[in-house]
Amino acid sequence: MSAAVLPVRPSSRSPFERAALVPGWTTARWGYDGVLECFWAELVGPRGEVVRIGPEHLLTTVTALARALAVSARVPEDEAYLALTA
């Protein structure tokens, strides 16, 4: 009797990148690093300033990323969380 072959599905740890709408920032993007298994974010301000929350911080949850984003972007935590998830 042969074993059944299951279809290959993408891992939930697959990398991705998405836009975010962070109040007061011109552009923002965030994503997941599939190699380091953590989240990251990058913001560009109206005067060209760049804030990067890189994978070296090893933020493993969206909530942790939202908190770091709130501090870095100087916005309330709930607005940072909504910027990532809405």
C-alpha positions in Angstrom: 0.0 0.0 0.0 1.5 3.4 -1.0 1.3 6.5 1.2 -0.9 9.3 0.1 0.8 12.4 -1.3 -0.4 15.6 0.2 -0.4 18.8 -1.9 2.3 21.3 -1.1 0.9 24.4 0.5 2.9 27.6 1.1 4.2 27.9 4.6 2.5 30.4 7.0 6.0 31.7 7.4 6.3 32.8 3.8 7.8 36.3 3.4 5.6 39.1 2.3 5.6 42.9 2.0 2.6 45.3 2.4 1.9 49.0 2.4 0.9 50.8 5.6 -0.9 54.0 6.1 0.9 55.6 9.1 -0.4 59.1 10.0 2.2 61.8 9.3 4.4 59.6 7.1 4.6 59.9 3.3 5.1 56.2 2.6 5.4 53.1 4.8 5.8 49.5 4.2 6.1 46.4 6.4 6.5 42.7 6.0 7.8 39.4 7.2 11.3 38.0 6.8 10.9 34.3 6.2 14.5 33.5 6.9 14.7 35.2 10.2 11.0 34.6 11.0 10.3 38.1 12.1 8.5 41.3 11.1 10.1 44.6 9.8 8.9 48.1 8.8 10.2 51.1 6.9 8.8 54.6 6.9 9.6 57.7 4.8 8.6 61.1 6.2 7.6 64.2 4.3 11.1 65.7 4.6 12.7 62.4 3.4 13.6 61.1 6.8 13.7 57.3 7.0 12.8 55.1 9.9 13.7 51.4 9.7 12.6 48.8 12.1 14.7 45.9 10.8 14.7 42.2 11.3 17.7 42.6 13.7 15.1 43.4 16.3 13.5 39.9 15.8 9.9 41.1 16.3 7.9 37.9 16.1 4.4 39.3 16.4 2.4 42.0 14.6 1.6 43.5 18.0 5.3 43.8 18.8 5.9 45.5 15.4 3.0 47.9 16.1 4.5 48.9 19.4 7.9 49.5 17.9 6.3 51.4 15.0 4.3 53.6 17.5 7.5 54.6 19.3 9.5 55.2 16.1 6.7 57.1 14.2 5.5 58.9 17.3 1.9 57.8 16.9 -0.5 56.1 19.4 -0.2 52.3 19.6 -3.7 51.7 18.3 -3.1 53.9 15.2 0.1 52.0 14.5 -1.7 48.6 14.8 -4.5 49.8 12.5 -1.9 51.0 10.0 -0.6 47.5 9.8 -3.8 45.5 9.8 -6.5 47.7 8.3 
